[in-house]
Amino acid sequence: MNEEEGKRRLRLPPQWGIDPVPPRLRRLRGPDFFVLWFSLGIGLLVLAAGALLTRSDFGLGLSLIEALLLIVLGSVIGSIMLGSAGLIGSRYGVPSMVSLRAILGKRGSYVPTTMNVLQLIGWASFEVMVMGEAATSLLRQPQGSVVNYLLVALFAGFCGLLALGGPIVVVRQWLEKFAVWLVIGFTVVITYLLFTSQPTVMWGGFTSDTTKLLLGLDLVIVLPISWWPLVSDYNRFAKRERGALIGTTTGYTLSNTWFFLLGAAMIVILGVGNVIASILTLTIGVFALFLLLVDETDNAFANIYSTAVSLQNFLPKVKQPRFIVTITITAVLLGWWLTSLGGLEGAAALAYESFLFIIGAVFIPLLGVLVADYFLVRRFNYKVEEFYSDAKRVHLPAILAWGVGLMAYVAIAFFHALPTGATLPAFGLAIAIHFTVSRFLARRG
């Protein structure tokens, strides 16, 4: 192999940045999206979120039957919202934050882009923290040791390399050929061992008050919603819109339901507050935890990759690899800080719950604005130029609707202004305001 051939082989896959993906490179089909979003719904942090439903110390203390009903309902609602958000990317080949330029204006899109970058760096930090914690447990080393911190950096580095490869490489070469199938097989075994580990499963009854139940529903919906600000970063590689919608919705619904239930059930059945410790108590817990750890890498990859794509909404000329390296280093530093808080057994668990509700407050009403604009106001009809040269500077009516929806979510979720969950009222209010104001302005010319 001569020097020129060596350079060609070391060249990174195409980095499309914020430009529309050419039709010839839109290769992913419905089954590909099912695997991708099913895999992204699997993870130790999803188990930890499920545990928050039934934990009484840092969580809501719901019964298992209450948690199950909320999990099914919330997973269906959240996954439909997630799949719908990806339709703009599937049709126009643009990433999520760029798609908001046609709705909020180019400068207006910078606000959610900033918030998205912050939440994605937060997710990446939680991911590498929990991977480091799990691997430390597998190696039987004390949490907070030098080994623990070293593993956090090691996993972050590996996920950064996946991000350099890009979505098509990760889906076709990593998930479909290896990671997701092993995890599915062992998760079936984990489910069987968990629900047969006790003579009877304590499902409990319906004893929790309405406020707790609705907060639990918000918590379940937030997980799929947390992915919508980056869904088009991947669904823009879709060969067909319909396949991407069905694959995304069904894949995430199934895995989110499954892993939320496992996390909630581990607390009730095993009585161990930490999901990693709970897995290790099972007969094949070591192998199961190892495989979950393998699959967790795709979640951190998605967060690192999409942070880079989102940053290109500000700085389109900066190449993705530079952003990816910087983001990976940041995730390591924040992952070390979360590790110092005690991980999932310490204050990081409480920080995780608050983090989820903050994500809901910011992005659920923004999704309402997107749905209203794309489905009701514009009726599936944008021009590609509206995402680029013809984008307005700022579209104030859309930003107003988002702001009102955000305040409604905060008032309900954090200050209990209404005896309801925050997700659906904030989402519906944002839709109603944006649609009404847009129609009024259209009539006024």
Secondary structure, DSSP 8 states (H G I E B T S, - for coil): --HHHHHHHH------TTS---GGG--B-HHHHHHHHHHHT-SHHHHHHHHHHH-SSSS----HHHHHHHHHHHHHHHHHHHHHHTHHHHHH---HHHHTHHHH-TTTTHHHHHHHHHHHHHHHHHHHHHHHHHHHHHTT--TTSHHHHHHHHHHHHHHHHHHHH-HHHIIIIIIIIIIHHHHHHHHHHHHHHHHTSSSS-----S-S-HHHHHHHHHHHHHHHHHHHHHHHHHHTTBS-HHHHHHHHHHHHHHHHHHHHHHHHHHHHHH--SSHHHHHHTSTTHHHHHHHHHHHHHHHHHHHHHHHHHHHTTT-TTS-HHHHHHHHHHHHHHHHHHHHHTTGGGTHHHHHHHHHHHHHHHHHHHHHHHHHIIIIIIS-S---GGGGTTT--S--HHHHHHHHHHHHHHHHHHTT--SSS-SHHHHHHHHHHHHHHHHHHHHHT-
